[in-house]
């Protein structure tokens, strides 16, 4: 958390809501896709088509997954310093990741973006990571929690603003 910034600083919270909303909204169209693939995955293995045992097998990703990854990479949600959060929060397992996602509020969105960053960036050079992110529901959990945080604070800030206007009148 930045020095001097906290949940009581309405201007700061409104800025966070605006920043994350702009980045998140285009990605939300992937939620139905990610829901349909949770527990299943989004890749097949090229090599299952009768290629000999001595051939190299590699994943063939679903086109929608590749579009999602490309769009995420174009946002400011990617943090190349994600290993710091993993170390600081002692994240070791998928359950640890899911727990941290669930516990993180708007002011701690850097925890959520660190997990997103790990899956997106490591998937570029480790074949199974993107599929694992879909199958384990990590991408879905990230998008849903970010949306929940933004929605909650949007409502809270709007309510506080309307109360302040009513008190003024």
C-alpha positions in Angstrom: 0.0 0.0 0.0 1.3 3.4 -0.9 2.2 5.7 1.9 -0.7 7.9 3.0 -3.2 5.9 1.0 -5.9 3.9 2.7 -9.5 2.8 2.4 -10.6 6.1 3.9 -9.1 8.2 1.1 -12.1 8.4 -1.2 -10.1 10.1 -4.0 -7.5 7.4 -4.0 -10.1 4.6 -4.0 -12.0 6.3 -6.8 -8.8 6.5 -8.8 -8.2 2.8 -8.2 -11.7 1.9 -9.3 -11.3 4.0 -12.5 -7.9 2.5 -13.3 -8.9 -1.1 -12.9 -12.3 -0.7 -14.5 -10.7 0.5 -17.7 -8.3 -2.5 -17.8 -10.8 -5.1 -16.7 -13.9 -4.3 -18.7 -12.6 -5.6 -22.1 -11.5 -8.8 -20.4 -14.9 -9.6 -18.8 -16.2 -10.9 -22.1 -14.0 -14.0 -21.5 -15.8 -14.9 -18.3 -18.4 -17.2 -20.0 -15.6 -18.9 -21.9 -13.5 -19.4 -18.7 -16.5 -20.7 -16.8 -17.2 -23.3 -19.6 -13.6 -24.5 -19.5 -13.0 -24.5 -15.7 -12.0 -28.1 -14.7 -11.4 -29.0 -18.3 -8.6 -26.9 -19.8 -8.3 -25.1 -23.1 -5.6 -27.0 -25.1 -5.1 -30.3 -26.8 -1.8 -32.0 -27.4 -0.4 -32.2 -30.9 1.0 -35.6 -30.9 -2.2 -37.5 -30.0 -2.9 -37.8 -33.7 -1.0 -41.0 -34.2 2.5 -39.4 -34.2 5.2 -41.8 -33.2 6.5 -42.0 -29.6 9.8 -40.4 -30.6 8.1 -37.2 -31.8 7.9 -34.0 -29.9 4.4 -33.4 -28.4 3.3 -29.8 -27.8 0.1 -28.1 -26.8 -2.4 -26.6 -29.3 -4.2 -23.8 -27.5 -7.8 -22.8 -28.0 -8.1 -19.6 -30.1 -10.2 -17.9 -27.4 -7.5 -18.6 -24.8 -4.9 -17.1 -27.1 -7.0 -14.0 -27.6 -7.5 -13.7 -23.8 -3.8 -14.0 -23.2 -2.9 -11.4 -25.9 -5.4 -8.9 -24.5 -4.2 -9.4 -20.9 -0.6 -8.8 -22.1 -1.7 -5.5 -23.6 -3.0 -4.2 -20.2 -1.1 -2.6 -17.3 -2.3 -5.5 -15.2 0.9 -7.5 -16.0 3.6 -7.1 -13.4 7.0 -8.6 -14.2 7.8 -8.4 -10.5 5.1 -11.0 -9.5 7.7 -13.3 -7.8 8.0 -10.7 -5.1 4.3 -11.1 -4.1 4.6 -14.9 -4.3 7.6 -14.7 -1.9 6.1 -12.1 0.4 2.8 -13.8 0.7 4.4 -17.3 0.8 2.3 -18.6 -2.1 3.2 -22.2 -3.0 0.1 -23.9 -4.3 -3.0 -23.3 -6.4 -5.0 -23.3 -3.1 -2.8 -20.5 -1.8 -3.3 -18.5 -5.0 -7.1 -18.9 -4.8 -7.1 -18.0 -1.1 -5.1 -14.8 -1.7 -7.4 -13.9 -4.6 -10.4 -14.3 -2.4 -8.9 -12.3 0.5 -7.6 -9.4 -1.6 -9.7 -6.2 -1.8 -9.4 -3.2 -4.1 -6.4 -1.7 -2.3 -4.6 -5.1 -2.6 -5.3 -5.7 -6.3 -1.6 -6.0 -6.8 -1.8 -9.4 -5.2 -4.4 -10.4 -7.8 -2.5 -9.0 -10.7 0.7 -10.8 -9.5 -1.1 -14.1 -9.8 -2.5 -13.2 -13.2 1.0 -12.1 -14.3 2.5 -15.4 -13.2 0.1 -17.4 -15.3 0.2 -15.1 -18.3 4.0 -14.6 -18.4 5.1 -18.1 -17.4 2.7 -19.6 -19.9 4.7 -17.9 -22.6 7.5 -20.4 -22.0 6.0 -23.2 -20.0 3.5 -25.1 -22.1 1.1 -26.2 -19.4 0.7 -22.9 -17.4 -2.1 -21.3 -19.5 -4.0 -24.5 -19.6 -3.6 -24.9 -15.8 -4.8 -21.3 -15.3 -8.0 -22.2 -17.2 -8.5 -25.7 -15.7 -7.9 -24.6 -12.1 -10.1 -21.5 -12.5 -7.3 -19.1 -11.7 -8.1 -16.7 -14.7 -11.8 -16.9 -13.9 -11.2 -16.2 -10.1 -9.0 -13.2 -11.0 -11.6 -11.6 -13.3 -14.5 -12.3 -11.0 -12.7 -10.9 -7.9 -11.5 -7.8 -9.6 -15.0 -7.2 -10.9 -16.4 -7.7 -7.4 -13.9 -5.3 -5.9 -14.6 -2.7 -8.5 -18.4 -3.1 -8.2 -18.3 -2.9 -4.4 -16.2 0.3 -4.3 -18.2 1.9 -7.1 -21.4 1.4 -5.1 -19.8 2.5 -1.8 -18.3 5.6 -3.3 -21.5 6.5 -5.2 -23.5 6.0 -1.9 -21.1 8.2 0.0 -21.4 10.9 -2.7 -25.2 10.8 -2.6 -25.2 11.0 1.2 -22.8 13.9 1.1 -25.0 15.7 -1.5 -28.2 15.1 0.6 -26.5 16.4 3.7 -25.4 19.5 1.8 -29.0 20.3 0.8 
